[in-house]
Amino acid sequence: MHNESSLILDCQHGNRESFAPLYDMYAQKIYGFLFHKTLHRETAEDLTSETFLKALEKIETYNAQKASFSTWLFQIARNTVIDYFRTSRHTDDIDDIWDIDSGEDVLEKVDAKIAYKKIQHHLSVLSADQREILTMRFWQDMSYAEIAQALGKTESSVKMAACRGVKKLKKELFLFLFFPFLF
């Protein structure tokens, strides 16, 4: 196992090959975060690549005193997806939608999409900040301190937003389970 700090220092001193193990450590988490934001595999893959390219280009600016490396990467990923939504028009290519020859299990993909849509529906009762905080906390397994750093908030405000978000979700799920005809 590579020491993250020494790999970062090597990269900052010009040894770009030391970035590969850093990519291996974080690529899946960054991809998961971006997929959750875009709901499109290819877009999430492209944005993941873009995130790591930006990180490699700006590795000299990383300061361990200000944030952990994972927090720094999530900040880059968050800004990358924000830029993507600001600049892109959302159209789907028919080849992407009907690509039956991809070897993927279409029914499994449809079931996953339906389940994800249900989760999205329940998450829609939350504010954008609460959704982002809960996503980072539960899907990306980030600590409250890391989330606070990534979002530029205090740790206590992140904890409070998470607590309020979970309460809202509990209420939403209670209503959904006991009064499904409302939905």
WOWO-V319405 format. One line per field, one symbol per residue. ss: DSSP state (H for helix, E for strand, C for the rest). phi: phi as a letter, one per 40 degrees, with the letter a starting at -180 (. if undefined). psi: psi as a letter, one per 30 degrees, with the letter a starting at -180 (. if undefined). A space follows every 10 residues. Layout:
ss=???
phi=???
psi=???
//
This chain:
ss=CCCHHHHHHH HHCCCHHHHH HHHHHHHHHH HHHHHHHHCC HHHHHHHHHH HHHHHHHCHH HCCCCCCCHH HHHHHHHHHH HHHHHHHCCC CCCHHHHCCH HHCCCHHHHH HHHHHHHHHH HHHCCCCHHH HHHHHHHHHC CCCHHHHHHH HCCCHHHHHH HHHHHHHHHH HHHHHHHHCH HHC
phi=.ccdcccccd ccchcccccd ccddcbdccc cccccccbfa dcccccccdc dccccccbdc ccbcccaccc cdcccccccc cccdccbbcc bbcdcccbcc ccgccccccc cccccccccd dccccccdcc cccccccccc fccccccdcc cgbccccccc cccccccccd cccdccccbc ccb
psi=kkjeeeeeee efgfiffffe eeeeefeeee eeeeeeefhj eeeeeeeeee eeeeeeegff fkjffellee eeeeeeeeee eeeefeflkj kkkeeeegif gfgljeeeee eeeeeeeeee eeffflleee eeeeeeeeef hkleeeeeee fhlleeeeee eeeeeeeeee eeeeeeefhf ff.
//
